[in-house]
């Protein structure tokens, strides 16, 4: 990963107050002066837009991970709450 891409990931983590180690499924794309960093955490999905020159976060879209996705990760014995 290029140095600028690493800086964009660091800026995204810093913006929401987590460490880079807490970021899962990280994807970085670049288009004319703007990095898009998409990643998940344990509970949320984030999509952030970061200026290439200033590394300023220009926009954030975030949403909770659907509960069905979270339940699917648990062992079957824990999923049955009836």
Secondary structure, DSSP 8 states (H G I E B T S, - for coil): --HHHHHHHHHHHHHHT--GGG-EEEEEEEETTEEEEEEE-SSEEEEEEEETTT--EEEEEEEE--HHHHHHTS-HHHH---
